[in-house]
Amino acid sequence: MTTLLHINASARGELSQSRSIATTFIEALATKDHDLTVDTLDLFEAGLPDFGTHAAAAKLAVFTGSEQTPEQVAAWERARAVFDRFAAADLYVLNLPIWNHGLPYILKQYIDIVTQPGWAFGFDPELGYSGLLEGKRAVTVFTAGVHQPGVPIEFGSDYATPYVHDWLRFVGVKDVAELRLAPTVLTEDPQVGFAAAQERARELAGDY
């Protein structure tokens, strides 16, 4: 049985193109794998816990081997519940629009919650960091209104794609496939590009 965690980082609900492409991939994969279990996490609706003063202190206590205060323990347990749901998946499907050249803020919050020492990564003073979530796979879906690979800097930059892919590698997820729809604004016929992205999603599912 494969557990798929669909992480939706778009705020547009059913109007989201990145979400629609991700859903197309998932539905196509489900027709092949009848034992597929899908867990959908809508980040803007999830009520993610803050990773503030107590949680940051709890993380530092882990690094230094110090005892956590009751407030830090509570914050750490809230973060752990989010991580456990993340770690339970075998395959991640992550969709996001590129906002202001980067990530939607809610995705950064999620990443900062789940990426903890001893959970998502380890550290060796001589060898450096190592991801602890090995053997998992991911599919990323990016959309952008104006930017697309290869355009001049005047049309924007993309810091989201390398950030997300580097984060996945950091936590041990090295098998990553990418789907992209861009641009969604500067195009003569947006529906043609959207349909092509949907078809690429089906083809990718067929290769799994």
C-alpha positions in Angstrom: 0.0 0.0 0.0 1.2 3.5 -0.9 0.3 6.5 1.2 0.3 9.7 -0.8 0.3 13.1 1.0 -1.0 15.9 -1.2 0.3 19.2 0.2 -1.7 22.0 -1.3 0.0 25.3 -0.8 -2.4 27.4 -3.0 -5.0 29.7 -1.4 -7.3 29.7 -4.4 -9.3 26.6 -3.6 -11.0 24.9 -6.6 -9.8 27.8 -8.8 -6.2 26.8 -8.3 -4.4 25.6 -11.4 -1.5 24.1 -9.5 -4.0 22.1 -7.3 -5.9 21.0 -10.4 -2.7 19.7 -12.0 -1.7 17.9 -8.8 -5.2 16.4 -8.6 -5.0 15.2 -12.2 -1.8 13.4 -11.4 -3.3 11.8 -8.2 -6.4 10.6 -10.0 -4.5 9.1 -12.8 -2.2 7.3 -10.4 -5.2 6.0 -8.4 -6.5 4.3 -11.6 -3.3 2.2 -11.6 -2.8 1.7 -7.9 -6.0 0.6 -6.3 -4.3 0.4 -2.9 -3.3 4.1 -3.0 -4.2 6.0 0.1 -4.5 9.8 -0.4 -4.2 12.2 2.5 -4.9 15.8 1.4 -3.4 18.6 3.5 -4.7 22.1 2.5 -2.1 24.3 4.3 -4.3 27.4 4.3 -7.1 25.5 6.1 -4.9 23.3 8.3 -4.6 25.6 11.3 -0.8 24.9 11.5 0.7 25.6 14.9 3.0 28.6 15.3 6.7 27.9 15.4 7.5 30.7 17.7 9.4 31.4 21.0 8.6 28.2 22.8 9.0 26.0 19.8 12.3 27.6 18.8 13.6 27.1 22.4 12.5 23.5 22.3 14.4 22.9 19.1 17.5 24.5 20.7 17.1 22.3 23.7 17.2 19.3 21.4 20.4 20.5 19.8 22.1 21.2 23.2 20.7 18.3 25.1 18.9 20.6 27.6 15.7 19.9 29.4 12.6 21.4 27.9 10.1 23.5 29.9 6.5 22.5 30.0 5.6 25.2 27.5 8.4 24.0 25.2 7.2 20.4 25.5 3.7 21.4 24.5 5.0 23.3 21.5 7.3 20.4 20.5 4.4 18.0 20.7 2.3 20.1 18.4 5.1 20.2 15.9 5.6 16.5 16.2 2.0 15.8 15.3 2.4 17.7 12.1 5.7 15.9 11.4 4.2 12.5 12.0 1.6 13.1 9.4 4.3 14.2 7.0 6.5 11.2 7.8 3.7 8.7 7.3 3.6 9.2 3.6 5.6 7.3 0.9 4.9 9.8 -1.9 4.5 13.6 -1.7 2.6 15.6 -4.2 3.2 19.3 -3.5 1.6 22.1 -5.5 2.2 25.8 -5.1 2.0 29.0 -7.0 5.2 31.1 -7.0 4.5 34.2 -4.9 6.8 37.3 -5.2 9.6 35.1 -6.7 9.3 32.6 -3.8 7.1 30.4 -1.6 3.6 31.1 -0.2 4.3 32.0 3.4 2.2 29.1 4.7 4.5 26.6 3.0 7.5 28.1 4.6 5.7 27.8 8.0 5.0 24.1 7.3 8.6 23.4 6.2 9.9 25.1 9.4 7.6 22.9 11.5 8.4 19.5 10.1 12.2 20.1 9.4 13.5 19.2 12.9 16.7 17.5 14.1 16.3 13.9 14.8 13.0 13.8 12.9 13.7 15.0 9.4 17.5 15.3 9.5 20.6 14.3 11.4 23.9 16.0 11.8 27.4 14.7 12.1 30.3 17.2 13.0 32.5 15.6 10.4 30.0 14.6 7.7 27.4 17.3 8.0 23.7 17.0 7.6 21.9 13.8 6.5 18.2 13.4 5.5 16.2 10.8 7.6 13.3 10.4 5.2 15.0 8.2 2.6 13.1 5.9 0.3 10.3 8.4 -0.3 9.4 10.1 -3.6 7.9 13.5 -4.5 6.1 15.3 -7.3 6.2 19.1 -7.3 3.8 21.3 -9.2 4.7 24.9 -9.8 2.7 27.7 -11.5 3.7 31.3 -12.2 1.9 34.2 -13.8 4.8 35.8 -15.6 8.0 34.0 -14.9 9.2 31.0 -16.8 12.6 29.3 -17.1 14.9 31.1 -19.5 13.3 34.6 -19.5 15.1 37.8 -18.7 15.3 39.0 -15.1 12.8 41.7 -16.0 10.1 39.0 -16.0 10.9 37.9 -12.5 12.9 35.2 -10.8 12.1 31.8 -9.3 13.5 31.1 -5.9 10.7 28.7 -5.1 11.7 25.8 -7.3 15.4 25.5 -6.0 14.3 26.0 -2.4 11.6 23.3 -2.5 13.9 20.8 -4.3 16.8 21.5 -2.0 14.5 21.1 1.1 13.3 17.7 -0.2 16.9 16.6 -0.8 17.9 17.9 2.7 15.3 15.7 4.4 16.3 12.7 2.3 13.7 12.8 -0.6 15.9 12.4 -3.7 13.5 11.0 -6.2 11.6 14.2 -7.3 9.7 14.8 -10.5 8.5 18.3 -11.5 5.4 19.6 -13.3 5.1 23.2 -14.3 2.6 25.6 -15.8 4.1 29.0 -16.7 3.4 31.6 -17.6 -0.3 31.7 -16.9 -0.7 35.4 -17.7 1.7 36.1 -20.7 0.3 33.5 -23.0 -2.0 33.8 -26.0 -4.3 30.9 -25.0 -4.1 30.0 -21.3 -6.3 27.0 -21.7 -4.0 25.4 -24.2 -1.1 25.5 -21.8 -3.3 24.3 -18.9 -4.5 21.3 -20.9 -0.9 20.5 -21.9 0.1 20.6 -18.2 -2.8 18.3 -17.3 -1.7 15.8 -20.0 1.9 15.9 -18.7 0.5 15.0 -15.3 -1.3 12.0 -16.7 1.8 10.9 -18.5 3.9 11.2 -15.4 1.4 9.1 -13.4 1.6 6.5 -16.1 5.3 6.2 -15.6 5.0 5.5 -11.8 
